[in-house]
């Protein structure tokens, strides 16, 4: 007996399973909130780096950005955690406002409309960009966690309107006619360490269980050595002929007059003789 380390190439057992999944694409709108990487998954109570991009149509002396409730940019008056931006030479400061989910951008000189002052070439043409770090909220109560069997994921259920971000452009301190835009945010996914019912894990993917079931050990005997070629005719039955391609090369092709005889399981061809 010998332990099987790799299955035979023509073994039809234990075949892979394929599943159609929806393609997740994000369209650029006049205000867009996107991840720095498509593989970056938002999870609760974590630091998340996001890219905010927009295409304003008016001059702006001040911009305020509000994240969904529960998100935090930091403490009141603290400087924003900006990784990069395309707002120079106009940018003066960025600070966290009274509500920790809002920040305020102040400009030394008014920020021109994006069509004039934004990127002039590349994928972000006609837009301003800023990468900023934000802390994600927690997901409570526990029943908000739901399973998505299509994507094999567990995510925090939230109404789309409660994930929206908002940006306001003001030409002056007392500007009452601010230009306002909003953008859709993200659903958060479950991560190890967050308590959820075991039944919920099973609905999404059995492999999420803490202790996956052990894989069975399959044993089999070594295949027999192929017999040497002989001049004997292939096995004959009434109305058909069986021939092994390795031992009887060309026989099935000769009997049928066809060069594309297909051999199936164990390389045996079956050809009718009448």
ZALOTOR-911677 format. One record per residue (C-alpha): residue number from 1; residue in one letter; x, z, y. Coordinates in pm, 1 decimal, decimal comma. Each point is the difference from the previous one (the first is absolute). Layout:
N
<node NUM; "A"; <X; Z; Y>>;
...
***
This chain:
274
<node 1; "X"; <0,0; 0,0; 0,0>>;
<node 2; "X"; <119,2; -73,8; 352,7>>;
<node 3; "X"; <-134,5; 115,2; 336,2>>;
<node 4; "X"; <-133,1; -285,7; 214,3>>;
<node 5; "X"; <184,6; -24,3; 331,5>>;
<node 6; "X"; <-139,6; -333,3; 116,1>>;
<node 7; "X"; <-293,6; -196,8; -132,9>>;
<node 8; "X"; <29,1; -354,0; -134,9>>;
<node 9; "X"; <-43,6; -284,6; 249,5>>;
<node 10; "X"; <-305,7; -134,6; -187,3>>;
<node 11; "X"; <-160,0; 341,9; -58,1>>;
<node 12; "X"; <-358,1; -15,5; 131,8>>;
<node 13; "X"; <-54,1; 378,0; 3,3>>;
<node 14; "X"; <44,3; 231,0; 298,2>>;
<node 15; "X"; <-39,6; -281,4; 252,6>>;
<node 16; "X"; <13,6; 71,1; 377,3>>;
<node 17; "X"; <-317,1; 40,3; 202,1>>;
<node 18; "X"; <-49,4; -181,6; 330,7>>;
<node 19; "X"; <-238,8; 91,5; 278,5>>;
<node 20; "X"; <-108,4; -186,0; 313,4>>;
<node 21; "X"; <59,2; 218,9; 306,6>>;
<node 22; "X"; <-120,3; -64,8; 355,2>>;
<node 23; "X"; <272,0; -130,4; 229,7>>;
<node 24; "X"; <55,6; 242,8; 287,1>>;
<node 25; "X"; <72,1; -192,5; 316,0>>;
<node 26; "X"; <-11,7; 123,4; 356,4>>;
<node 27; "X"; <-94,7; -224,0; 288,5>>;
<node 28; "X"; <156,3; 46,8; 342,2>>;
<node 29; "X"; <-265,2; 93,4; 255,5>>;
<node 30; "X"; <47,7; 77,2; 369,9>>;
<node 31; "X"; <98,3; 351,3; -110,4>>;
<node 32; "X"; <145,4; 40,4; -349,4>>;
<node 33; "X"; <125,9; 305,9; -190,6>>;
<node 34; "X"; <225,1; -96,2; -289,8>>;
<node 35; "X"; <248,5; 160,3; -237,0>>;
<node 36; "X"; <372,1; -66,4; 37,1>>;
<node 37; "X"; <-1,0; -112,4; -365,9>>;
<node 38; "X"; <-287,9; -125,5; -219,7>>;
<node 39; "X"; <123,2; 239,7; -270,5>>;
<node 40; "X"; <-29,1; 302,7; 230,5>>;
<node 41; "X"; <-307,0; 192,2; -119,9>>;
<node 42; "X"; <-166,9; 250,6; 237,4>>;
<node 43; "X"; <-44,7; 339,8; -167,7>>;
<node 44; "X"; <-136,2; 328,5; 142,5>>;
<node 45; "X"; <215,9; 237,7; 205,0>>;
<node 46; "X"; <295,8; -235,7; 22,3>>;
<node 47; "X"; <211,5; -159,4; 275,2>>;
<node 48; "X"; <-96,1; -365,4; 30,2>>;
<node 49; "X"; <173,9; -268,5; 204,9>>;
<node 50; "X"; <-242,9; -258,9; 134,9>>;
<node 51; "X"; <31,1; -310,4; 215,6>>;
<node 52; "X"; <-248,3; -31,6; 285,6>>;
<node 53; "X"; <-27,9; -346,6; 152,1>>;
<node 54; "X"; <-234,7; -125,3; 267,6>>;
<node 55; "X"; <-76,5; -285,8; 237,8>>;
<node 56; "X"; <-141,5; 143,7; 322,7>>;
<node 57; "X"; <-136,0; -234,7; 266,0>>;
<node 58; "X"; <47,4; 225,0; 308,3>>;
<node 59; "X"; <281,3; 181,2; 182,2>>;
<node 60; "X"; <49,9; 353,2; -130,1>>;
<node 61; "X"; <161,2; 292,7; 182,0>>;
<node 62; "X"; <-100,9; 235,5; -279,2>>;
<node 63; "X"; <-104,6; -39,1; -365,2>>;
<node 64; "X"; <-165,8; 263,3; -217,8>>;
<node 65; "X"; <-11,6; -29,0; -378,8>>;
<node 66; "X"; <-233,8; 211,3; -212,7>>;
<node 67; "X"; <37,6; 29,8; -378,1>>;
<node 68; "X"; <-289,0; 105,9; -229,7>>;
<node 69; "X"; <-89,4; 369,2; -9,3>>;
<node 70; "X"; <243,3; 206,4; -205,3>>;
<node 71; "X"; <306,7; -211,8; 79,9>>;
<node 72; "X"; <272,9; 166,8; 208,4>>;
<node 73; "X"; <273,7; -150,8; 216,4>>;
<node 74; "X"; <148,9; 344,0; 70,4>>;
<node 75; "X"; <-51,4; 294,0; 235,7>>;
<node 76; "X"; <-150,9; -30,6; 349,9>>;
<node 77; "X"; <256,2; -137,4; 249,3>>;
<node 78; "X"; <247,4; -93,2; -273,2>>;
<node 79; "X"; <171,2; -339,8; 18,3>>;
<node 80; "X"; <-140,4; -264,4; -231,2>>;
<node 81; "X"; <201,2; -76,1; -314,7>>;
<node 82; "X"; <54,7; -368,9; 77,9>>;
<node 83; "X"; <226,1; -199,3; -230,8>>;
<node 84; "X"; <2,9; -320,7; 206,2>>;
<node 85; "X"; <-208,7; -183,1; 258,5>>;
<node 86; "X"; <-9,2; -321,4; 204,5>>;
<node 87; "X"; <-117,0; 158,2; 328,2>>;
<node 88; "X"; <325,7; -7,7; 197,2>>;
<node 89; "X"; <80,8; -7,8; 287,5>>;
<node 90; "X"; <-340,6; 145,4; 90,9>>;
<node 91; "X"; <-13,7; 302,7; -233,0>>;
<node 92; "X"; <61,0; 340,9; 164,2>>;
<node 93; "X"; <-129,4; 263,5; -244,7>>;
<node 94; "X"; <-230,7; 74,9; -290,5>>;
<node 95; "X"; <-141,7; 348,6; -58,5>>;
<node 96; "X"; <-256,0; 170,6; -224,5>>;
<node 97; "X"; <-321,5; 80,8; 186,8>>;
<node 98; "X"; <-232,7; 302,8; -17,3>>;
<node 99; "X"; <-137,1; -119,9; -332,7>>;
<node 100; "X"; <282,9; -36,8; -254,7>>;
<node 101; "X"; <-145,6; -331,1; -123,9>>;
<node 102; "X"; <49,0; -167,4; 341,5>>;
<node 103; "X"; <307,4; -118,8; 193,0>>;
<node 104; "X"; <47,8; -127,7; 355,1>>;
<node 105; "X"; <242,8; -274,7; 101,3>>;
<node 106; "X"; <111,5; -4,1; 365,7>>;
<node 107; "X"; <165,7; -306,7; 155,5>>;
<node 108; "X"; <241,0; -7,3; 294,7>>;
<node 109; "X"; <-125,7; -349,0; 82,7>>;
<node 110; "X"; <-333,0; -140,0; -116,7>>;
<node 111; "X"; <5,4; -154,9; -346,4>>;
<node 112; "X"; <-98,7; -368,5; 38,5>>;
<node 113; "X"; <-261,6; -167,6; -220,1>>;
<node 114; "X"; <141,0; -63,3; -347,3>>;
<node 115; "X"; <-17,6; -378,0; 39,8>>;
<node 116; "X"; <257,1; 31,0; 282,9>>;
<node 117; "X"; <209,4; 304,5; -89,3>>;
<node 118; "X"; <-36,8; 15,2; -378,9>>;
<node 119; "X"; <216,2; -170,2; -261,3>>;
<node 120; "X"; <58,4; -366,4; 82,9>>;
<node 121; "X"; <83,4; -112,5; -354,3>>;
<node 122; "X"; <-16,2; 116,6; -360,8>>;
<node 123; "X"; <-295,1; 148,0; -194,3>>;
<node 124; "X"; <-84,7; 241,4; 285,0>>;
<node 125; "X"; <-22,6; -263,3; 271,7>>;
<node 126; "X"; <-231,4; 101,0; 283,7>>;
<node 127; "X"; <-10,1; 365,5; -113,3>>;
<node 128; "X"; <162,7; 337,6; 70,1>>;
<node 129; "X"; <122,3; 216,6; -289,3>>;
<node 130; "X"; <84,4; 365,2; -50,8>>;
<node 131; "X"; <97,5; 188,3; -316,7>>;
<node 132; "X"; <-101,9; 365,5; 11,3>>;
<node 133; "X"; <-3,0; 292,9; -244,4>>;
<node 134; "X"; <-323,3; 192,1; -61,7>>;
<node 135; "X"; <-102,2; 276,3; -241,9>>;
<node 136; "X"; <-296,2; -81,5; -223,4>>;
<node 137; "X"; <-291,7; 245,2; -45,3>>;
<node 138; "X"; <-99,5; 184,6; -317,5>>;
<node 139; "X"; <-289,9; -113,4; -220,2>>;
<node 140; "X"; <-257,7; 277,0; -41,9>>;
<node 141; "X"; <-234,1; 92,8; -158,3>>;
<node 142; "X"; <112,8; -104,5; -348,8>>;
<node 143; "X"; <-305,1; -215,0; -72,5>>;
<node 144; "X"; <124,1; -254,9; 257,1>>;
<node 145; "X"; <250,7; -122,6; -260,2>>;
<node 146; "X"; <-144,2; -296,6; -188,8>>;
<node 147; "X"; <138,4; -236,2; -266,6>>;
<node 148; "X"; <46,9; -374,1; 42,0>>;
<node 149; "X"; <14,8; -142,2; -357,2>>;
<node 150; "X"; <69,3; -351,9; 131,4>>;
<node 151; "X"; <331,2; 94,8; 162,7>>;
<node 152; "X"; <62,0; 297,8; -231,8>>;
<node 153; "X"; <26,2; 228,3; 303,2>>;
<node 154; "X"; <-151,2; 320,6; 133,1>>;
<node 155; "X"; <-67,8; 6,3; 372,8>>;
<node 156; "X"; <-156,4; 224,8; 263,8>>;
<node 157; "X"; <-345,2; -136,2; 79,0>>;
<node 158; "X"; <-62,8; -40,4; 371,8>>;
<node 159; "X"; <-243,9; -202,6; 207,5>>;
<node 160; "X"; <191,3; -297,4; 151,1>>;
<node 161; "X"; <-109,4; 98,9; 352,3>>;
<node 162; "X"; <180,2; 334,9; -42,2>>;
<node 163; "X"; <329,2; -179,6; -70,5>>;
<node 164; "X"; <-2,5; -196,9; 326,7>>;
<node 165; "X"; <275,4; 20,3; 262,9>>;
<node 166; "X"; <-64,1; -54,8; 371,0>>;
<node 167; "X"; <222,2; -123,4; 286,0>>;
<node 168; "X"; <-83,3; 4,9; 373,2>>;
<node 169; "X"; <177,0; -187,9; 281,0>>;
<node 170; "X"; <-24,1; 144,4; 353,8>>;
<node 171; "X"; <128,5; -170,7; 315,4>>;
<node 172; "X"; <8,7; 332,7; 189,7>>;
<node 173; "X"; <-61,8; 373,7; -47,5>>;
<node 174; "X"; <-358,8; -23,6; 118,5>>;
<node 175; "X"; <-81,6; -328,1; -170,1>>;
<node 176; "X"; <-356,9; 15,4; -131,2>>;
<node 177; "X"; <-10,7; -353,7; -130,3>>;
<node 178; "X"; <256,3; 44,8; -277,3>>;
<node 179; "X"; <47,8; -273,3; -256,9>>;
<node 180; "X"; <-71,9; 157,0; -340,9>>;
<node 181; "X"; <74,9; -137,8; -346,6>>;
<node 182; "X"; <-24,2; 150,9; -346,8>>;
<node 183; "X"; <149,6; -70,7; -342,8>>;
<node 184; "X"; <-74,1; 93,3; -359,1>>;
<node 185; "X"; <235,8; 250,7; -163,0>>;
<node 186; "X"; <65,1; 81,3; -367,0>>;
<node 187; "X"; <-145,5; 192,3; -290,8>>;
<node 188; "X"; <233,3; 265,6; -140,9>>;
<node 189; "X"; <95,9; 4,9; -366,3>>;
<node 190; "X"; <43,6; 293,3; -234,6>>;
<node 191; "X"; <349,7; 132,6; -74,4>>;
<node 192; "X"; <136,0; 234,6; -265,4>>;
<node 193; "X"; <-52,2; 364,9; 88,3>>;
<node 194; "X"; <-345,5; -36,4; 156,0>>;
<node 195; "X"; <-254,5; 170,9; -230,2>>;
<node 196; "X"; <-279,1; -227,4; -122,1>>;
<node 197; "X"; <-225,0; 9,9; -310,8>>;
<node 198; "X"; <157,7; -138,5; -319,1>>;
<node 199; "X"; <-308,6; -217,0; -53,2>>;
<node 200; "X"; <79,4; -177,9; 326,9>>;
<node 201; "X"; <348,3; -88,6; -125,2>>;
<node 202; "X"; <-149,2; -145,9; -317,9>>;
<node 203; "X"; <-232,1; -225,1; 199,9>>;
<node 204; "X"; <291,1; -151,4; 188,8>>;
<node 205; "X"; <275,2; -29,9; -258,3>>;
<node 206; "X"; <80,7; 199,4; -316,7>>;
<node 207; "X"; <369,8; -26,4; 83,5>>;
<node 208; "X"; <-58,2; 235,8; 293,9>>;
<node 209; "X"; <-44,7; 288,2; -242,9>>;
<node 210; "X"; <265,2; 270,8; 21,0>>;
<node 211; "X"; <88,0; -40,5; -368,6>>;
<node 212; "X"; <-51,0; -357,7; -123,0>>;
<node 213; "X"; <-73,4; -33,2; -373,0>>;
<node 214; "X"; <310,0; -66,5; -211,7>>;
<node 215; "X"; <55,4; -357,9; -111,1>>;
<node 216; "X"; <-42,3; -46,5; -377,5>>;
<node 217; "X"; <310,7; -92,9; -198,3>>;
<node 218; "X"; <-54,9; -327,1; -184,8>>;
<node 219; "X"; <202,9; -64,5; -312,5>>;
<node 220; "X"; <21,2; -313,4; -206,7>>;
<node 221; "X"; <216,1; -157,9; -267,5>>;
<node 222; "X"; <263,1; -259,6; 73,2>>;
<node 223; "X"; <-124,6; -359,8; -34,9>>;
<node 224; "X"; <120,8; -180,0; -315,4>>;
<node 225; "X"; <279,8; -250,9; 27,3>>;
<node 226; "X"; <-129,7; -358,3; 27,9>>;
<node 227; "X"; <44,9; -189,7; -329,5>>;
<node 228; "X"; <238,4; -296,0; -11,3>>;
<node 229; "X"; <-144,5; -344,6; 47,1>>;
<node 230; "X"; <-116,6; -177,1; -310,6>>;
<node 231; "X"; <-117,7; -346,7; -91,8>>;
<node 232; "X"; <-333,1; 134,0; -127,3>>;
<node 233; "X"; <-310,1; -139,3; 162,0>>;
<node 234; "X"; <-193,4; 230,0; 232,7>>;
<node 235; "X"; <-285,3; 208,7; -134,1>>;
<node 236; "X"; <-302,3; -221,9; -65,5>>;
<node 237; "X"; <-368,4; 87,7; 4,7>>;
<node 238; "X"; <-304,8; -219,5; -37,5>>;
<node 239; "X"; <-56,6; -179,5; 327,6>>;
<node 240; "X"; <292,0; 153,3; 188,8>>;
<node 241; "X"; <374,1; 58,8; -7,0>>;
<node 242; "X"; <192,4; 304,0; 117,7>>;
<node 243; "X"; <358,6; -41,5; 115,5>>;
<node 244; "X"; <253,9; 233,3; 154,9>>;
<node 245; "X"; <184,6; -162,9; 284,0>>;
<node 246; "X"; <333,7; 164,2; -80,7>>;
<node 247; "X"; <-6,7; -93,4; -371,2>>;
<node 248; "X"; <-189,7; -329,7; 13,2>>;
<node 249; "X"; <115,2; -175,9; 317,9>>;
<node 250; "X"; <-197,3; -311,8; 82,6>>;
<node 251; "X"; <-238,8; 17,9; -298,0>>;
<node 252; "X"; <-316,6; 78,4; 193,4>>;
<node 253; "X"; <90,3; -260,6; 259,7>>;
<node 254; "X"; <51,0; -262,2; -271,5>>;
<node 255; "X"; <-332,2; 78,5; -171,7>>;
<node 256; "X"; <-201,0; -23,4; 322,0>>;
<node 257; "X"; <196,3; -258,1; 190,9>>;
<node 258; "X"; <-4,2; 238,5; 296,8>>;
<node 259; "X"; <308,1; 136,9; 172,4>>;
<node 260; "X"; <-178,5; 294,0; 166,8>>;
<node 261; "X"; <-114,1; 203,9; -300,1>>;
<node 262; "X"; <-54,6; 359,0; 113,4>>;
<node 263; "X"; <116,5; 280,4; -227,5>>;
<node 264; "X"; <-168,6; 333,4; 37,6>>;
<node 265; "X"; <53,6; 347,6; -136,0>>;
<node 266; "X"; <330,9; 42,3; -192,0>>;
<node 267; "X"; <86,4; -362,0; 87,8>>;
<node 268; "X"; <-234,1; -145,5; -268,5>>;
<node 269; "X"; <-168,5; -335,3; 63,2>>;
<node 270; "X"; <-328,9; -96,2; -164,6>>;
<node 271; "X"; <-84,6; -368,5; -13,3>>;
<node 272; "X"; <-299,0; -163,1; -164,0>>;
<node 273; "X"; <82,0; -267,6; -259,7>>;
<node 274; "X"; <-334,4; -178,9; -22,6>>;
***
